Amino acid sequence: MTRVFGDPVDVWLSDGRPVRFVWRGRLYTVRRVLEHWVTTRDWWREQQPDGEATGEREFWRVEATPEQEIGVYELRYDAASDTWLLSRVWD
């Protein structure tokens, strides 16, 4: 079962890959990357005032743990706003 969030997270990268993140005050260590993909926003719906497309979204599905229990988390990086969100969690 998945739960959808959209909570902001702080993410640490190493070689361009997430290695740690903080969600709701807890530090999670990424054990492994399960999937990585990039999508382009609907440029015809969302454009910057100068007419440029708003950019890409990069998704990382990772196994991570705050302590002993490992979970699966989906992190999303929005290039246009330079922000990270936790978008999904698998139970």
All heavy atoms as an XYZ file, in Angstrom:
786
protein
N       0.838     -1.174      0.000
C       0.000      0.000      0.000
C       0.889      1.246      0.000
O       1.907      1.280      0.681
C      -0.874     -0.014      1.251
C      -1.811      1.148      1.313
S      -3.063      0.856      2.566
C      -2.844      2.292      3.556
N       0.507      2.243     -0.773
C       1.272      3.489     -0.801
C       0.460      4.605     -0.183
O      -0.770      4.600     -0.213
C       1.659      3.906     -2.234
O       0.488      4.264     -2.950
C       2.412      2.844     -2.951
N       1.192      5.530      0.372
C       0.583      6.762      0.874
C       1.233      7.917      0.139
O       2.449      7.931     -0.063
C       0.809      6.897      2.376
C      -0.026      5.889      3.161
C       0.191      6.035      4.628
N       1.475      5.380      4.935
C       2.146      5.550      6.051
N       1.708      6.376      6.971
N       3.274      4.921      6.257
N       0.420      8.880     -0.272
C       0.901     10.039     -1.020
C       1.059     11.208     -0.048
O       0.178     11.452      0.778
C      -0.076     10.411     -2.154
C       0.378     11.661     -2.886
C      -0.234      9.244     -3.111
N       2.175     11.885     -0.158
C       2.440     13.023      0.711
C       2.613     14.289     -0.116
O       1.687     14.744     -0.722
C       3.657     12.750      1.609
C       3.379     11.709      2.658
C       3.642     10.376      2.412
C       2.816     12.053      3.867
C       3.376      9.405      3.360
C       2.538     11.096      4.829
C       2.821      9.773      4.575
N       3.778     14.826     -0.182
C       4.054     16.105     -0.824
C       4.741     17.010      0.175
O       4.706     18.226      0.065
N       5.346     16.367      1.182
C       6.034     17.101      2.239
C       7.427     17.521      1.792
O       8.152     16.734      1.188
C       6.183     16.217      3.489
C       4.863     15.851      4.138
O       3.844     16.489      3.814
O       4.859     14.945      4.982
N       7.830     18.750      2.130
C       9.196     19.173      1.812
C      10.202     18.358      2.626
O       9.937     18.001      3.783
C       9.234     20.646      2.213
C       8.004     20.909      2.987
C       7.057     19.790      2.780
N      11.329     18.048      2.013
C      12.407     17.327      2.685
C      13.738     17.985      2.341
O      13.877     18.610      1.292
C      12.447     15.828      2.293
C      11.282     15.069      2.873
C      12.509     15.635      0.800
N      14.694     17.845      3.238
C      16.071     18.248      2.973
C      16.816     17.009      2.512
O      16.720     15.957      3.160
C      16.731     18.806      4.232
C      16.116     20.120      4.678
O      15.798     20.945      3.803
O      15.953     20.314      5.891
N      17.532     17.105      1.408
C      18.201     15.942      0.822
C      19.686     16.238      0.662
O      20.067     17.316      0.218
C      17.582     15.597     -0.556
C      18.325     14.446     -1.212
C      16.104     15.266     -0.407
N      20.515     15.267      1.041
C      21.956     15.320      0.825
C      22.285     14.408     -0.338
O      21.809     13.278     -0.401
C      22.716     14.856      2.063
C      22.709     15.846      3.177
C      23.667     16.764      3.464
C      21.686     16.002      4.168
N      23.302     17.491      4.573
C      22.089     17.043      5.032
C      20.465     15.379      4.414
C      21.329     17.459      6.110
C      19.702     15.793      5.489
C      20.140     16.820      6.315
N      23.135     14.904     -1.248
C      23.517     14.144     -2.432
C      24.994     13.767     -2.376
O      25.797     14.480     -1.789
C      23.281     14.971     -3.697
C      21.874     15.477     -3.953
C      21.864     16.387     -5.172
C      20.909     14.332     -4.130
N      25.304     12.656     -3.020
C      26.684     12.258     -3.256
C      26.736     11.713     -4.681
O      25.957     10.824     -5.033
C      27.106     11.182     -2.258
O      28.427     10.756     -2.531
N      27.595     12.270     -5.500
C      27.674     11.902     -6.926
C      26.322     12.034     -7.616
O      25.954     11.216     -8.452
C      28.219     10.482     -7.087
C      29.657     10.353     -6.621
O      30.413     11.337     -6.791
O      30.016      9.295     -6.087
N      25.542     13.056     -7.225
C      24.258     13.318     -7.854
C      23.117     12.440     -7.398
O      22.009     12.538     -7.913
N      23.362     11.564     -6.412
C      22.330     10.640     -5.921
C      22.005     10.958     -4.463
O      22.900     11.295     -3.688
C      22.833      9.203     -5.997
C      23.245      8.770     -7.382
C      24.031      7.484     -7.343
N      23.188      6.363     -7.000
C      22.781      5.431     -7.848
N      23.185      5.481     -9.094
N      22.004      4.461     -7.473
N      20.732     10.826     -4.074
C      20.400     11.070     -2.668
C      21.020     10.002     -1.761
O      20.988      8.814     -2.082
C      18.871     10.999     -2.630
C      18.437     10.379     -3.904
C      19.561     10.472     -4.870
N      21.610     10.456     -0.659
C      22.207      9.529      0.306
C      21.562      9.652      1.686
O      21.609      8.721      2.476
C      23.739      9.707      0.419
C      24.425      9.255     -0.868
C      24.113     11.125      0.781
N      20.972     10.813      1.964
C      20.250     11.034      3.224
C      19.164     12.060      2.974
O      19.280     12.898      2.090
C      21.188     11.563      4.309
C      22.122     10.541      4.867
C      22.859     11.052      6.098
N      23.756     12.165      5.846
C      24.978     12.074      5.341
N      25.457     10.913      4.990
N      25.715     13.134      5.181
N      18.120     11.996      3.808
C      17.101     13.038      3.785
C      16.460     13.165      5.154
O      16.475     12.232      5.950
C      16.053     12.794      2.685
C      15.250     11.529      2.816
C      14.014     11.537      3.446
C      15.703     10.338      2.273
C      13.259     10.378      3.548
C      14.963      9.178      2.358
C      13.732      9.196      2.998
N      15.936     14.347      5.428
C      15.226     14.596      6.676
C      13.763     14.807      6.332
O      13.418     15.656      5.508
C      15.786     15.832      7.425
C      14.915     16.163      8.630
C      17.210     15.584      7.849
N      12.918     13.997      6.979
C      11.468     14.096      6.796
C      10.830     14.108      8.177
O      11.083     13.220      8.992
C      10.957     12.916      5.972
C       9.477     12.880      5.782
C       8.656     13.914      5.417
C       8.625     11.751      5.934
N       7.360     13.495      5.322
C       7.314     12.162      5.642
C       8.848     10.422      6.289
C       6.224     11.308      5.698
C       7.764      9.571      6.339
C       6.469     10.012      6.048
N      10.047     15.144      8.424
C       9.340     15.305      9.699
C      10.284     15.184     10.896
O       9.987     14.536     11.886
C       8.193     14.319      9.804
C       7.122     14.562      8.757
C       5.942     13.665      8.937
N       4.907     14.028      7.987
C       3.789     13.348      7.827
N       3.550     12.275      8.572
N       2.890     13.739      6.957
N      11.460     15.806     10.742
C      12.409     15.871     11.834
C      13.271     14.633     12.047
O      14.075     14.598     12.968
N      13.126     13.629     11.203
C      13.920     12.400     11.333
C      14.882     12.265     10.166
O      14.522     12.534      9.022
C      13.016     11.171     11.364
C      12.160     11.105     12.606
C      11.304      9.881     12.610
N      12.118      8.735     13.003
C      11.643      7.499     13.074
N      10.396      7.243     12.761
N      12.424      6.504     13.444
N      16.098     11.827     10.462
C      17.111     11.615      9.440
C      17.006     10.195      8.901
O      17.020      9.228      9.667
C      18.512     11.834     10.022
C      19.682     11.587      9.080
C      19.680     12.586      7.927
C      20.995     11.642      9.845
N      16.887     10.069      7.590
C      16.809      8.776      6.903
C      18.081      8.573      6.097
O      18.534      9.484      5.408
C      15.604      8.734      5.955
C      14.280      8.716      6.658
C      13.764      9.858      7.255
C      13.543      7.543      6.735
C      12.541      9.831      7.907
C      12.317      7.507      7.384
C      11.829      8.655      7.968
O      10.625      8.621      8.629
N      18.639      7.384      6.154
C      19.808      7.020      5.360
C      19.360      6.146      4.200
O      18.660      5.151      4.406
C      20.829      6.247      6.224
O      21.206      7.082      7.315
C      22.054      5.883      5.404
N      19.741      6.543      2.995
C      19.381      5.778      1.799
C      20.281      4.546      1.729
O      21.502      4.665      1.724
C      19.510      6.636      0.527
C      19.289      5.794     -0.729
C      18.547      7.813      0.583
N      19.670      3.372      1.699
C      20.414      2.109      1.604
C      20.700      1.745      0.150
O      21.764      1.252     -0.167
C      19.636      0.974      2.269
C      19.364      1.190      3.719
C      20.648      1.134      4.497
N      20.376      1.280      5.922
C      21.276      1.641      6.784
N      22.485      1.904      6.398
N      20.969      1.747      8.049
N      19.700      1.986     -0.727
C      19.926      1.754     -2.159
C      18.864      2.477     -2.972
O      17.754      2.723     -2.504
C      19.977      0.278     -2.500
C      18.683     -0.459     -2.409
C      18.901     -1.944     -2.703
N      17.653     -2.646     -2.572
C      17.177     -3.483     -3.450
N      17.846     -3.747     -4.545
N      16.031     -4.083     -3.257
N      19.232      2.805     -4.202
C      18.310      3.429     -5.163
C      17.634      2.307     -5.930
O      18.303      1.456     -6.521
C      19.059      4.376     -6.117
C      18.133      4.877     -7.209
C      19.677      5.537     -5.344
N      16.299      2.303     -5.918
C      15.537      1.282     -6.636
C      15.217      1.713     -8.062
O      15.261      0.901     -8.979
C      14.240      0.975     -5.884
C      14.411      0.484     -4.449
C      13.066      0.379     -3.761
C      15.152     -0.839     -4.418
N      14.863      2.986     -8.230
C      14.533      3.531     -9.554
C      14.877      5.004     -9.593
O      14.864      5.681     -8.566
C      13.032      3.387     -9.847
C      12.543      1.987    -10.062
C      11.072      1.973    -10.446
O      10.757      2.396    -11.573
O      10.257      1.567     -9.603
N      15.130      5.487    -10.793
C      15.386      6.905    -11.016
C      14.843      7.262    -12.394
O      15.109      6.554    -13.357
C      16.887      7.189    -10.939
C      17.234      8.582    -11.337
N      18.053      8.866    -12.404
C      16.877      9.775    -10.827
C      18.184     10.171    -12.518
N      17.475     10.745    -11.580
N      14.057      8.334    -12.490
C      13.543      8.778    -13.778
C      13.307     10.281    -13.751
O      13.234     10.894    -12.696
C      12.270      8.019    -14.174
C      11.059      8.288    -13.338
C      10.030      9.146    -13.610
C      10.727      7.683    -12.085
N       9.091      9.115    -12.609
C       9.495      8.220    -11.663
C      11.344      6.742    -11.256
C       8.883      7.851    -10.465
C      10.730      6.370    -10.067
C       9.513      6.918     -9.693
N      13.211     10.862    -14.946
C      13.018     12.297    -15.112
C      11.795     12.514    -15.985
O      11.628     11.839    -17.003
C      14.258     12.953    -15.758
C      14.029     14.439    -15.987
C      15.494     12.714    -14.910
N      10.952     13.447    -15.579
C       9.793     13.817    -16.390
C       9.859     15.304    -16.702
O      10.476     16.071    -15.969
C       8.457     13.530    -15.665
O       8.370     14.332    -14.492
C       8.334     12.066    -15.309
N       9.237     15.683    -17.784
C       9.127     17.084    -18.163
C       7.722     17.536    -17.857
O       6.752     16.843    -18.168
C       9.414     17.274    -19.668
O      10.704     16.721    -19.939
C       9.388     18.722    -20.049
N       7.618     18.678    -17.221
C       6.292     19.216    -16.918
C       5.543     19.530    -18.202
O       6.123     19.666    -19.270
C       6.424     20.509    -16.112
C       6.842     20.286    -14.704
C       6.802     21.601    -14.011
N       6.971     21.432    -12.593
C       6.923     22.425    -11.748
N       6.711     23.654    -12.180
N       7.084     22.222    -10.469
N       4.244     19.662    -18.059
C       3.404     20.033    -19.196
C       3.691     21.489    -19.555
O       3.122     22.409    -18.987
C       1.925     19.857    -18.848
C       1.570     18.418    -18.560
O       2.327     17.535    -18.984
O       0.532     18.195    -17.918
N       4.592     21.703    -20.514
C       5.038     23.048    -20.843
C       3.911     23.932    -21.350
O       3.957     25.137    -21.211
C       6.188     22.996    -21.850
C       5.844     22.283    -23.112
C       6.052     20.964    -23.377
C       5.189     22.815    -24.260
N       5.580     20.641    -24.605
C       5.037     21.756    -25.183
C       4.710     24.080    -24.603
C       4.430     21.933    -26.408
C       4.109     24.255    -25.833
C       3.975     23.194    -26.718
N       2.867     23.330    -21.944
C       1.767     24.142    -22.464
C       0.840     24.619    -21.353
O       0.054     25.511    -21.552
C       0.969     23.367    -23.510
C       0.359     22.108    -22.970
C      -0.866     21.971    -22.393
C       0.959     20.818    -22.935
N      -1.069     20.665    -21.996
C       0.040     19.933    -22.331
C       2.172     20.306    -23.365
C       0.310     18.574    -22.142
C       2.427     18.956    -23.175
C       1.504     18.120    -22.574
N       0.943     24.040    -20.152
C       0.111     24.454    -19.017
C       0.840     25.399    -18.074
O       0.237     26.279    -17.492
C      -0.340     23.232    -18.217
C      -1.302     22.381    -18.949
C      -1.819     21.305    -18.047
N      -2.591     20.357    -18.837
C      -2.827     19.128    -18.485
N      -2.376     18.668    -17.342
N      -3.534     18.332    -19.249
N       2.129     25.164    -17.884
C       2.898     25.945    -16.911
C       4.116     26.542    -17.582
O       5.001     25.830    -18.005
C       3.355     25.050    -15.760
C       2.220     24.402    -15.008
C       2.741     23.504    -13.908
O       3.814     23.801    -13.347
O       2.088     22.512    -13.618
N       4.146     27.858    -17.672
C       5.303     28.526    -18.245
C       5.712     29.676    -17.347
O       4.896     30.268    -16.643
C       5.007     29.048    -19.642
C       4.837     27.943    -20.645
C       4.815     28.471    -22.067
O       4.757     29.674    -22.286
N       4.859     27.582    -23.023
N       6.982     29.975    -17.383
C       7.527     31.105    -16.652
C       7.074     32.386    -17.355
O       6.703     32.363    -18.534
C       9.064     31.028    -16.646
C       9.605     29.800    -15.971
C       9.395     29.820    -14.476
O       9.016     30.824    -13.889
N       9.630     28.701    -13.840
N       7.119     33.517    -16.657
C       6.724     34.792    -17.290
C       7.502     35.111    -18.559
O       6.982     35.764    -19.452
C       7.022     35.827    -16.197
C       6.967     35.071    -14.922
C       7.447     33.663    -15.248
N       8.724     34.626    -18.669
C       9.509     34.911    -19.873
C       9.204     33.935    -21.011
O       9.827     33.971    -22.059
C      11.005     34.901    -19.554
C      11.488     33.559    -19.020
O      10.704     32.592    -18.987
O      12.665     33.485    -18.630
N       8.230     33.010    -20.782
C       7.827     32.074    -21.823
C       8.573     30.759    -21.803
O       8.266     29.857    -22.563
N       9.573     30.636    -20.927
C      10.339     29.401    -20.843
C       9.542     28.320    -20.120
O       8.758     28.608    -19.228
C      11.656     29.637    -20.094
C      12.634     30.505    -20.846
C      13.144     29.847    -22.114
O      13.452     28.649    -22.078
O      13.221     30.535    -23.139
N       9.748     27.075    -20.503
C       9.112     25.961    -19.805
C       9.646     25.886    -18.379
O      10.771     26.305    -18.099
C       9.393     24.654    -20.537
N       8.838     25.357    -17.461
C       9.194     25.390    -16.043
C      10.199     24.338    -15.626
O      10.654     24.356    -14.505
C       7.937     25.258    -15.175
O       7.252     24.072    -15.541
C       7.037     26.457    -15.335
N      10.567     23.419    -16.485
C      11.647     22.519    -16.148
C      11.242     21.079    -15.940
O      10.130     20.678    -16.245
N      12.185     20.352    -15.397
C      12.011     18.919    -15.218
C      11.787     18.578    -13.762
O      12.165     19.333    -12.871
C      13.273     18.194    -15.699
C      13.539     18.358    -17.164
C      14.819     17.672    -17.588
O      15.715     17.489    -16.744
O      14.911     17.313    -18.765
N      11.216     17.410    -13.563
C      11.093     16.817    -12.233
C      11.853     15.501    -12.254
O      11.686     14.700    -13.160
C       9.634     16.579    -11.872
C       8.902     17.856    -11.589
C       7.499     17.574    -11.138
N       6.858     18.827    -10.775
C       5.557     18.965    -10.642
N       4.760     17.921    -10.844
N       5.045     20.118    -10.301
N      12.672     15.331    -11.254
C      13.494     14.137    -11.146
C      12.972     13.309     -9.974
O      12.770     13.835     -8.883
C      14.934     14.578    -10.904
C      15.946     13.508    -11.023
C      17.359     14.074    -11.010
O      17.543     15.314    -11.040
O      18.272     13.257    -10.956
N      12.722     12.026    -10.208
C      12.178     11.144     -9.181
C      13.206     10.092     -8.795
O      13.890      9.543     -9.658
C      10.915     10.430     -9.688
C       9.745     11.354     -9.877
C       9.610     12.081    -11.048
C       8.789     11.486     -8.896
C       8.529     12.921    -11.236
C       7.708     12.329     -9.065
C       7.570     13.047    -10.241
N      13.269      9.801     -7.504
C      14.148      8.772     -6.961
C      13.323      7.887     -6.041
O      12.783      8.374     -5.041
C      15.283      9.401     -6.154
C      16.210     10.251     -6.953
C      16.058     11.570     -7.265
C      17.436      9.843     -7.537
N      17.123     12.001     -8.007
C      17.987     10.966     -8.184
C      18.129      8.628     -7.562
C      19.192     10.911     -8.858
C      19.338      8.589     -8.227
C      19.859      9.723     -8.870
N      13.213      6.619     -6.362
C      12.574      5.652     -5.452
C      13.702      4.931     -4.734
O      14.561      4.318     -5.371
C      11.689      4.671     -6.211
C      10.881      3.803     -5.269
C       9.771      3.069     -5.975
N       8.859      4.020     -6.584
C       8.183      3.791     -7.706
N       8.305      2.647     -8.349
N       7.375      4.701     -8.195
N      13.714      5.046     -3.403
C      14.843      4.546     -2.622
C      14.381      3.680     -1.454
O      13.253      3.815     -0.980
C      15.684      5.722     -2.056
C      16.253      6.573     -3.181
C      14.891      6.574     -1.083
N      15.256      2.788     -1.037
C      15.107      2.106      0.244
C      15.874      2.934      1.252
O      17.039      3.275      1.014
C      15.701      0.702      0.210
C      14.806     -0.335     -0.349
C      15.398     -1.728     -0.233
O      16.575     -1.881      0.150
O      14.664     -2.668     -0.553
N      15.229      3.271      2.346
C      15.888      4.105      3.347
C      15.400      3.709      4.727
O      14.364      3.061      4.876
C      15.602      5.584      3.078
N      16.157      4.135      5.725
C      15.820      3.791      7.096
C      16.229      4.906      8.044
O      17.303      5.482      7.895
C      16.498      2.475      7.515
O      16.160      2.202      8.869
C      17.994      2.533      7.378
N      15.357      5.207      9.018
C      15.775      6.145     10.053
C      16.552      5.429     11.167
O      17.323      6.040     11.868
C      14.466      6.709     10.581
C      13.475      5.620     10.337
C      13.943      4.900      9.101
N      16.329      4.139     11.300
C      17.017      3.341     12.332
C      17.157      1.911     11.823
O      17.971      1.644     10.971
C      16.240      3.406     13.646
C      16.261      4.811     14.257
C      15.256      4.984     15.366
O      14.605      4.019     15.779
O      15.122      6.123     15.827
N      16.334      0.988     12.316
C      16.416     -0.417     11.923
C      15.444     -0.778     10.799
O      15.740     -1.594      9.952
C      16.125     -1.322     13.131
C      17.127     -1.162     14.253
C      18.511     -1.651     13.872
O      18.648     -2.567     13.082
N      19.531     -1.031     14.425
N      14.263     -0.191     10.814
C      13.201     -0.558      9.866
C      13.409      0.101      8.512
O      13.486      1.320      8.402
C      11.851     -0.137     10.438
C      10.675     -0.631      9.655
C       9.373     -0.258     10.337
O       9.270     -0.388     11.554
O       8.462      0.178      9.614
N      13.483     -0.716      7.449
C      13.690     -0.197      6.094
C      12.343      0.011      5.418
O      11.449     -0.828      5.512
C      14.559     -1.163      5.263
C      15.957     -1.236      5.869
C      14.646     -0.712      3.811
C      16.871     -2.225      5.194
N      12.202      1.139      4.732
C      10.998      1.444      3.974
C      11.358      1.895      2.579
O      12.524      2.126      2.258
N      10.347      2.040      1.739
C      10.541      2.517      0.373
C       9.908      3.909      0.270
O       8.743      4.095      0.647
C       9.928      1.549     -0.661
C      10.069      2.106     -2.075
C      10.601      0.183     -0.560
N      10.686      4.851     -0.244
C      10.285      6.255     -0.296
C      10.552      6.800     -1.694
O      11.533      6.433     -2.323
C      11.095      7.080      0.715
C      10.966      6.556      2.118
C      11.799      5.547      2.580
C       9.984      7.050      2.968
C      11.674      5.052      3.869
C       9.845      6.561      4.253
C      10.692      5.560      4.694
O      10.555      5.059      5.962
N       9.659      7.685     -2.145
C       9.849      8.331     -3.440
C      10.118      9.806     -3.209
O       9.279     10.521     -2.664
C       8.608      8.146     -4.300
C       8.791      8.629     -5.729
C       7.562      8.321     -6.550
O       7.430      7.176     -7.012
O       6.731      9.240     -6.690
N      11.306     10.231     -3.612
C      11.717     11.628     -3.501
C      11.568     12.291     -4.859
O      11.836     11.678     -5.888
C      13.174     11.709     -3.049
C      13.511     11.009     -1.737
C      15.023     10.959     -1.555
C      12.848     11.701     -0.575
N      11.159     13.550     -4.851
C      10.995     14.289     -6.106
C      11.751     15.609     -6.025
O      11.569     16.375     -5.082
C       9.520     14.577     -6.360
C       9.301     15.274     -7.705
C       7.850     15.619     -7.898
N       7.600     16.926     -7.297
C       6.391     17.414     -7.054
N       5.325     16.695     -7.290
N       6.254     18.599     -6.530
N      12.584     15.841     -7.018
C      13.303     17.101     -7.121
C      12.694     17.915     -8.251
O      12.571     17.446     -9.378
C      14.786     16.861     -7.398
C      15.538     18.143     -7.634
C      15.740     19.040     -6.597
C      16.021     18.469     -8.888
C      16.415     20.234     -6.806
C      16.701     19.650     -9.112
C      16.892     20.531     -8.066
O      17.547     21.710     -8.279
N      12.314     19.143     -7.953
C      11.741     20.058     -8.942
C      12.822     21.064     -9.324
O      13.205     21.913     -8.510
C      10.524     20.763     -8.355
C       9.751     21.558     -9.378
O      10.368     22.142    -10.294
O       8.521     21.607     -9.266
N      13.324     20.948    -10.546
C      14.426     21.797    -10.997
C      14.041     23.273    -11.052
O      14.856     24.142    -10.744
C      14.909     21.335    -12.368
N      12.800     23.577    -11.417
C      12.378     24.971    -11.561
C      12.405     25.715    -10.229
O      12.806     26.868    -10.161
C      10.989     25.041    -12.178
N      11.986     25.037     -9.161
C      11.940     25.697     -7.855
C      13.104     25.298     -6.953
O      13.222     25.807     -5.840
C      10.616     25.378     -7.148
O      10.513     23.981     -6.914
N      13.949     24.360     -7.430
C      15.086     23.865     -6.657
C      14.637     23.340     -5.288
O      15.215     23.668     -4.266
C      16.146     24.962     -6.504
C      17.465     24.431     -5.965
O      17.782     23.236     -6.205
O      18.175     25.195     -5.276
N      13.565     22.523     -5.295
C      13.025     21.980     -4.051
C      12.876     20.466     -4.138
O      12.699     19.905     -5.226
C      11.642     22.570     -3.723
O      10.752     22.313     -4.811
C      11.717     24.066     -3.466
N      12.933     19.823     -2.977
C      12.721     18.391     -2.845
C      11.443     18.148     -2.059
O      11.153     18.845     -1.094
C      13.873     17.756     -2.079
C      15.132     17.607     -2.859
C      16.138     18.525     -2.964
C      15.535     16.473     -3.623
N      17.137     18.022     -3.755
C      16.797     16.756     -4.165
C      14.943     15.235     -3.892
C      17.483     15.857     -4.968
C      15.637     14.335     -4.686
C      16.888     14.649     -5.215
N      10.697     17.110     -2.476
C       9.499     16.672     -1.760
C       9.557     15.169     -1.569
O      10.117     14.455     -2.400
C       8.229     16.990     -2.558
C       7.882     18.441     -2.818
C       6.659     18.526     -3.722
C       7.632     19.178     -1.523
N       8.952     14.704     -0.493
C       8.697     13.284     -0.340
C       7.311     13.068     -0.925
O       6.325     13.600     -0.407
C       8.728     12.864      1.127
C       8.424     11.393      1.308
C       9.657     10.554      1.032
C       7.915     11.115      2.691
N       7.223     12.351     -2.042
C       5.932     12.226     -2.712
C       5.168     10.971     -2.341
O       3.945     10.993     -2.313
C       6.086     12.342     -4.225
O       7.040     11.445     -4.706
N       5.854      9.858     -2.050
C       5.157      8.612     -1.702
C       5.956      7.817     -0.692
O       7.182      7.892     -0.655
C       4.944      7.724     -2.913
C       4.002      8.257     -3.933
C       3.846      7.249     -5.065
N       3.033      7.814     -6.107
C       1.724      7.660     -6.202
N       1.082      6.957     -5.313
N       1.056      8.213     -7.183
N       5.215      6.982      0.060
C       5.833      6.030      0.988
C       5.088      4.710      0.816
O       3.859      4.681      0.758
C       5.720      6.504      2.451
C       6.259      5.440      3.405
C       6.458      7.818      2.653
N       5.846      3.615      0.721
C       5.257      2.274      0.621
C       5.338      1.602      1.971
O       6.392      1.591      2.610
C       5.998      1.430     -0.414
C       5.606      1.730     -1.804
C       4.738      1.024     -2.568
C       6.050      2.805     -2.621
N       4.608      1.606     -3.807
C       5.413      2.712     -3.868
C       6.932      3.883     -2.417
C       5.618      3.615     -4.898
C       7.135      4.784     -3.440
C       6.483      4.641     -4.654
N       4.215      1.002      2.365
C       4.177      0.234      3.634
C       4.580     -1.199      3.391
O       4.380     -1.761      2.371
C       2.760      0.250      4.211
C       2.373      1.642      4.671
O       3.249      2.436      4.993
O       1.151      1.908      4.708
